[in-house]
């Protein structure tokens, strides 16, 4: 059997297993969780493969700096179809046109790759831990598309990576997207982990605005701890840009703190709105039953 036959056979088996788990999930919630996880990771592999090809083609025609945007859009549409999850920007979409900028966001689960498909602007690059560089397809795509790889265990090399990003921002007006929490929180409650300061040092050094992006807590859609992965809609707020001109490294601590406080306030407000909407629907159902 040829390699292509093995690949097609593997894809067919993957699809059959995933669809079978979706069918079983109608009665067994854990099967639905497994099905959507398989669908999400399958989508990630498919989009990363597309990203490798798109990055090569776009580099050849002189548009390499939009390859991450093009690939992010594929995540948005493919994963919306395979998982039934979508992210909706309810406020501040106009701030995504800020360029160059350091975009930051809270980081909850692996599902945030779908969120990037909704908010990721053209001429922007993500930062990622250096170990991702070695993952087939995903690492290849990230390397080809100018991802800023950070070696978190080595401050010297990390700072050199940021120096390269500063040059890109000043020379080519390239933006950068960073998750300042540094890792996924997996929290079932509206909260934020402590922020690392790299994003804020980068913004101050480059003299560009910080654009905070706030995603509501979406444990009602995905909670690995509770083996929950449902179809649904997740809300996003894009906050106004925070200027960093005339700031110095001495201002980074206060900039980090005030930005985190602003984002946390918005997360709590969105959680309150979410609870009010859920209670309203529950009361509506209760009233209908009584009638």
GIBEL-V955154 format. One record per residue. RES is the residue in one letter. PHI is phi in degrees with one decimal (* if undefined). PSI is psi in degrees with one decimal (* if undefined). D_LAST is the distance of its C-alpha to the last C-alpha in whole Angstrom. Layout:
res->RES phi->PHI psi->PSI d_last->D_LAST
res->RES phi->PHI psi->PSI d_last->D_LAST
//
This chain:
res->X phi->* psi->134.8 d_last->65
res->X phi->-74.0 psi->166.2 d_last->65
res->X phi->-62.3 psi->-41.3 d_last->63
res->X phi->-62.2 psi->-36.1 d_last->61
res->X phi->-66.8 psi->-40.2 d_last->60
res->X phi->-62.5 psi->-42.0 d_last->59
res->X phi->-63.9 psi->-46.2 d_last->57
res->X phi->-64.0 psi->-38.7 d_last->55
res->X phi->-64.2 psi->-42.0 d_last->55
res->X phi->-64.5 psi->-42.2 d_last->54
res->X phi->-63.4 psi->-42.9 d_last->51
res->X phi->-61.6 psi->-43.6 d_last->50
res->X phi->-64.1 psi->-40.8 d_last->50
res->X phi->-61.0 psi->-45.8 d_last->48
res->X phi->-63.8 psi->-43.5 d_last->45
res->X phi->-62.4 psi->-46.0 d_last->45
res->X phi->-62.4 psi->-44.1 d_last->44
res->X phi->-63.6 psi->-46.1 d_last->42
res->X phi->-64.8 psi->-36.9 d_last->40
res->X phi->-64.0 psi->-40.3 d_last->40
res->X phi->-68.5 psi->-35.8 d_last->38
res->X phi->-61.5 psi->-42.8 d_last->36
res->X phi->-64.2 psi->-44.2 d_last->35
res->X phi->-65.9 psi->-29.5 d_last->35
res->X phi->-63.9 psi->-16.0 d_last->33
res->X phi->-62.3 psi->-26.2 d_last->30
res->X phi->-116.6 psi->-24.5 d_last->30
res->X phi->-121.0 psi->102.7 d_last->32
res->X phi->-54.1 psi->-37.0 d_last->31
res->X phi->-65.8 psi->-30.6 d_last->35
res->X phi->-67.4 psi->-36.9 d_last->36
res->X phi->-65.6 psi->-38.7 d_last->34
res->X phi->-61.3 psi->-47.3 d_last->36
res->X phi->-63.8 psi->-38.8 d_last->39
res->X phi->-63.8 psi->-46.2 d_last->38
res->X phi->-69.5 psi->-33.3 d_last->37
res->X phi->-63.3 psi->-44.7 d_last->40
res->X phi->-63.4 psi->-42.0 d_last->43
res->X phi->-62.9 psi->-40.5 d_last->41
res->X phi->-66.4 psi->-46.2 d_last->42
res->X phi->-69.9 psi->-34.5 d_last->45
res->X phi->-64.1 psi->-40.3 d_last->46
res->X phi->-64.6 psi->-41.0 d_last->45
res->X phi->-59.9 psi->-44.8 d_last->47
res->X phi->-63.8 psi->-43.2 d_last->50
res->X phi->-62.8 psi->-46.2 d_last->50
res->X phi->-69.8 psi->-34.8 d_last->49
res->X phi->-65.7 psi->-38.7 d_last->52
res->X phi->-63.6 psi->-44.4 d_last->54
res->X phi->-60.1 psi->-39.3 d_last->54
res->X phi->-62.3 psi->-38.1 d_last->54
res->X phi->-61.2 psi->-47.9 d_last->58
res->X phi->-66.2 psi->-43.7 d_last->59
res->X phi->-63.0 psi->-39.7 d_last->57
res->X phi->-63.9 psi->-40.4 d_last->59
res->X phi->-65.4 psi->-47.9 d_last->62
res->X phi->-64.6 psi->-46.5 d_last->62
res->X phi->-65.3 psi->-33.7 d_last->61
res->X phi->-67.2 psi->-39.2 d_last->64
res->X phi->-64.5 psi->-32.2 d_last->66
res->X phi->-98.7 psi->7.8 d_last->65
res->X phi->86.9 psi->18.6 d_last->65
res->X phi->-123.3 psi->37.6 d_last->61
res->X phi->-60.3 psi->-29.4 d_last->61
res->X phi->-75.5 psi->-4.0 d_last->59
res->X phi->-108.8 psi->6.7 d_last->56
res->X phi->-66.5 psi->-35.2 d_last->56
res->X phi->-69.4 psi->-36.8 d_last->53
res->X phi->-62.5 psi->-45.7 d_last->51
res->X phi->-61.9 psi->-40.6 d_last->51
res->X phi->-72.0 psi->-38.0 d_last->50
res->X phi->-59.2 psi->-39.2 d_last->47
res->X phi->-62.6 psi->-34.5 d_last->46
res->X phi->-67.5 psi->-37.8 d_last->46
res->X phi->-56.9 psi->-45.4 d_last->44
res->X phi->-55.4 psi->-52.2 d_last->42
res->X phi->-79.5 psi->-39.4 d_last->41
res->X phi->-67.5 psi->-47.1 d_last->42
res->X phi->-72.5 psi->-28.7 d_last->40
res->X phi->-62.4 psi->-39.7 d_last->37
res->X phi->-71.3 psi->-42.7 d_last->38
res->X phi->-82.3 psi->-24.6 d_last->38
res->X phi->-113.7 psi->-17.9 d_last->36
res->X phi->77.2 psi->15.7 d_last->33
res->X phi->-107.8 psi->137.9 d_last->33
res->X phi->-139.4 psi->150.3 d_last->34
res->X phi->-106.5 psi->135.1 d_last->35
res->X phi->-121.0 psi->125.4 d_last->34
res->X phi->-81.4 psi->114.5 d_last->36
res->X phi->-100.3 psi->-8.8 d_last->34
res->X phi->-162.1 psi->136.0 d_last->37
res->X phi->81.8 psi->19.4 d_last->41
res->X phi->-58.4 psi->-29.2 d_last->42
res->X phi->-63.5 psi->-22.3 d_last->45
res->X phi->-73.2 psi->-14.4 d_last->46
res->X phi->-70.7 psi->-12.7 d_last->47
res->X phi->-84.7 psi->-3.6 d_last->50
res->X phi->-61.1 psi->127.5 d_last->52
res->X phi->-155.0 psi->132.6 d_last->55
res->X phi->-77.8 psi->160.7 d_last->57
res->X phi->-157.8 psi->164.6 d_last->54
res->X phi->-104.5 psi->110.1 d_last->53
res->X phi->-89.2 psi->132.9 d_last->50
res->X phi->-128.7 psi->154.2 d_last->48
res->X phi->-153.0 psi->153.5 d_last->45
res->X phi->-70.0 psi->154.1 d_last->43
res->X phi->-129.9 psi->110.5 d_last->43
res->X phi->-104.6 psi->-54.0 d_last->41
res->X phi->-145.8 psi->-177.8 d_last->41
res->X phi->-61.2 psi->-18.9 d_last->43
res->X phi->-65.4 psi->-12.7 d_last->40
res->X phi->-64.1 psi->-15.7 d_last->42
res->X phi->-65.2 psi->-32.2 d_last->44
res->X phi->-70.8 psi->-36.7 d_last->41
res->X phi->-60.2 psi->-41.0 d_last->41
res->X phi->-59.7 psi->-33.3 d_last->44
res->X phi->-62.6 psi->-26.2 d_last->44
res->X phi->-86.5 psi->-39.9 d_last->41
res->X phi->-104.6 psi->-16.8 d_last->43
res->X phi->-63.4 psi->123.1 d_last->47
res->X phi->-88.8 psi->161.4 d_last->49
res->X phi->-63.3 psi->158.3 d_last->52
res->X phi->55.1 psi->52.3 d_last->56
res->X phi->-142.0 psi->147.1 d_last->54
res->X phi->-126.8 psi->145.9 d_last->55
res->X phi->-88.2 psi->160.3 d_last->53
res->X phi->-104.7 psi->149.8 d_last->55
res->X phi->-152.1 psi->154.7 d_last->55
res->X phi->-67.1 psi->146.2 d_last->57
res->X phi->-59.4 psi->-29.7 d_last->60
res->X phi->-63.2 psi->-25.7 d_last->59
res->X phi->-67.0 psi->-18.9 d_last->57
res->X phi->-62.0 psi->-25.1 d_last->60
res->X phi->-93.3 psi->0.3 d_last->61
res->X phi->-82.7 psi->125.8 d_last->58
res->X phi->-54.9 psi->145.6 d_last->58
res->X phi->67.4 psi->-62.5 d_last->57
res->X phi->-63.4 psi->-47.9 d_last->55
res->X phi->-65.6 psi->-37.4 d_last->58
res->X phi->-62.8 psi->-47.0 d_last->60
res->X phi->-60.4 psi->-45.0 d_last->57
res->X phi->-63.5 psi->-38.4 d_last->57
res->X phi->-66.8 psi->-46.9 d_last->61
res->X phi->-65.9 psi->-28.0 d_last->61
res->X phi->-99.1 psi->19.0 d_last->59
res->X phi->67.9 psi->38.0 d_last->60
res->X phi->-63.6 psi->142.2 d_last->58
res->X phi->-89.5 psi->101.9 d_last->59
res->X phi->-84.2 psi->133.7 d_last->60
res->X phi->-117.2 psi->126.7 d_last->60
res->X phi->-92.1 psi->97.4 d_last->62
res->X phi->-68.0 psi->-17.9 d_last->60
res->X phi->-86.5 psi->-8.0 d_last->63
res->X phi->-131.3 psi->101.5 d_last->66
res->X phi->-61.5 psi->-36.7 d_last->65
res->X phi->-63.5 psi->-46.9 d_last->68
res->X phi->-70.8 psi->-31.9 d_last->67
res->X phi->-63.4 psi->-43.1 d_last->64
res->X phi->-67.1 psi->-34.3 d_last->65
res->X phi->-65.1 psi->-38.3 d_last->67
res->X phi->-63.4 psi->-39.8 d_last->64
res->X phi->-67.7 psi->-35.4 d_last->63
res->X phi->-61.6 psi->-39.9 d_last->66
res->X phi->-64.9 psi->-38.1 d_last->66
res->X phi->-65.8 psi->-39.5 d_last->62
res->X phi->-59.9 psi->-43.4 d_last->63
res->X phi->-60.7 psi->-44.6 d_last->66
res->X phi->-61.1 psi->-40.3 d_last->64
res->X phi->-67.1 psi->-41.5 d_last->61
res->X phi->-77.1 psi->-35.8 d_last->64
res->X phi->-85.1 psi->-42.5 d_last->66
res->X phi->-116.2 psi->6.7 d_last->63
res->X phi->55.9 psi->37.3 d_last->60
res->X phi->-84.6 psi->130.7 d_last->59
res->X phi->-88.8 psi->168.9 d_last->56
res->X phi->-133.7 psi->140.4 d_last->55
res->X phi->-112.9 psi->127.1 d_last->51
res->X phi->-134.8 psi->140.8 d_last->51
res->X phi->-96.0 psi->102.2 d_last->49
res->X phi->-68.8 psi->-15.5 d_last->50
res->X phi->-70.1 psi->-22.3 d_last->49
res->X phi->85.0 psi->-17.8 d_last->51
res->X phi->-159.0 psi->169.6 d_last->49
res->X phi->-77.4 psi->141.4 d_last->45
res->X phi->-86.0 psi->-31.3 d_last->43
res->X phi->52.4 psi->31.0 d_last->41
res->X phi->-86.2 psi->139.4 d_last->38
res->X phi->-88.6 psi->-1.5 d_last->35
res->X phi->-118.1 psi->153.0 d_last->35
res->X phi->-70.2 psi->106.4 d_last->35
res->X phi->-155.7 psi->175.9 d_last->39
res->X phi->-136.2 psi->139.9 d_last->43
res->X phi->-74.2 psi->163.7 d_last->46
res->X phi->-57.6 psi->144.4 d_last->49
res->X phi->-86.7 psi->138.6 d_last->50
res->X phi->-82.9 psi->156.0 d_last->54
res->X phi->-96.5 psi->0.0 d_last->56
res->X phi->-56.9 psi->-43.8 d_last->57
res->X phi->-61.1 psi->-36.6 d_last->55
res->X phi->-78.2 psi->-36.6 d_last->56
res->X phi->-62.2 psi->-41.4 d_last->60
res->X phi->-63.1 psi->-46.2 d_last->59
res->X phi->-63.0 psi->-42.9 d_last->58
res->X phi->-66.5 psi->-42.4 d_last->60
res->X phi->-65.3 psi->-36.8 d_last->63
res->X phi->-86.2 psi->-14.7 d_last->62
res->X phi->69.0 psi->34.1 d_last->61
res->X phi->-115.4 psi->159.3 d_last->58
res->X phi->-70.3 psi->156.3 d_last->54
res->X phi->-102.7 psi->129.3 d_last->52
res->X phi->-114.2 psi->104.7 d_last->48
res->X phi->-78.5 psi->135.2 d_last->46
res->X phi->-118.7 psi->125.3 d_last->43
res->X phi->-114.8 psi->122.3 d_last->40
res->X phi->-106.3 psi->130.6 d_last->37
res->X phi->-61.5 psi->154.3 d_last->34
res->X phi->-61.2 psi->124.3 d_last->34
res->X phi->-116.2 psi->36.2 d_last->33
res->X phi->-64.6 psi->-18.2 d_last->32
res->X phi->-70.1 psi->-20.8 d_last->29
res->X phi->-98.9 psi->-50.0 d_last->31
res->X phi->-135.0 psi->126.4 d_last->34
res->X phi->-144.1 psi->95.5 d_last->35
res->X phi->-55.7 psi->-34.7 d_last->38
res->X phi->-61.8 psi->-35.7 d_last->38
res->X phi->-103.1 psi->11.4 d_last->35
res->X phi->51.7 psi->44.9 d_last->36
res->X phi->-113.1 psi->129.3 d_last->33
res->X phi->-152.0 psi->96.5 d_last->33
res->X phi->-109.4 psi->160.8 d_last->30
res->X phi->-70.6 psi->153.1 d_last->30
res->X phi->165.5 psi->177.7 d_last->29
res->X phi->-114.2 psi->140.0 d_last->30
res->X phi->-125.0 psi->132.6 d_last->32
res->X phi->-92.4 psi->147.8 d_last->33
res->X phi->-130.6 psi->138.5 d_last->36
res->X phi->-116.4 psi->133.7 d_last->38
res->X phi->-105.6 psi->115.5 d_last->41
res->X phi->-82.9 psi->157.6 d_last->43
res->X phi->-59.2 psi->147.5 d_last->46
res->X phi->-59.2 psi->143.7 d_last->49
res->X phi->-106.1 psi->114.8 d_last->51
res->X phi->-71.4 psi->144.2 d_last->55
res->X phi->-121.2 psi->2.7 d_last->58
res->X phi->-59.3 psi->140.7 d_last->61
res->X phi->72.0 psi->3.0 d_last->63
res->X phi->-87.1 psi->156.1 d_last->62
res->X phi->-125.3 psi->177.6 d_last->64
res->X phi->-60.1 psi->-23.7 d_last->63
res->X phi->-67.9 psi->-20.0 d_last->63
res->X phi->-92.7 psi->-5.8 d_last->60
res->X phi->-62.6 psi->-42.3 d_last->58
res->X phi->-59.1 psi->-49.8 d_last->57
res->X phi->-68.3 psi->-35.9 d_last->55
res->X phi->-62.3 psi->-43.6 d_last->54
res->X phi->-61.5 psi->-46.6 d_last->53
res->X phi->-65.3 psi->-48.1 d_last->51
res->X phi->-67.4 psi->-34.9 d_last->49
res->X phi->-67.0 psi->-44.0 d_last->48
res->X phi->-62.5 psi->-41.9 d_last->47
res->X phi->-62.7 psi->-40.5 d_last->45
res->X phi->-64.8 psi->-43.5 d_last->44
res->X phi->-65.9 psi->-41.8 d_last->42
res->X phi->-64.4 psi->-39.7 d_last->41
res->X phi->-58.6 psi->-43.6 d_last->39
res->X phi->-67.2 psi->-37.8 d_last->37
res->X phi->-62.2 psi->-41.9 d_last->36
res->X phi->-67.2 psi->-39.5 d_last->35
res->X phi->-63.2 psi->-41.7 d_last->33
res->X phi->-67.3 psi->-34.7 d_last->32
res->X phi->-66.4 psi->-39.7 d_last->30
res->X phi->-64.2 psi->-44.0 d_last->28
res->X phi->-62.8 psi->-42.2 d_last->27
res->X phi->-59.7 psi->-44.8 d_last->26
res->X phi->-65.4 psi->-40.7 d_last->24
res->X phi->-62.1 psi->-41.5 d_last->22
res->X phi->-65.8 psi->-41.4 d_last->21
res->X phi->-64.9 psi->-44.6 d_last->20
res->X phi->-63.3 psi->-38.1 d_last->18
res->X phi->-63.6 psi->-41.8 d_last->16
res->X phi->-66.2 psi->-39.7 d_last->15
res->X phi->-63.8 psi->-42.1 d_last->14
res->X phi->-65.5 psi->-36.3 d_last->12
res->X phi->-65.0 psi->-41.1 d_last->11
res->X phi->-65.1 psi->-42.1 d_last->10
res->X phi->-61.7 psi->-43.9 d_last->9
res->X phi->-64.0 psi->-41.6 d_last->6
res->X phi->-63.1 psi->-38.6 d_last->5
res->X phi->-64.9 psi->-41.6 d_last->5
res->X phi->-64.0 psi->-40.2 d_last->4
res->X phi->-65.9 psi->* d_last->0
//
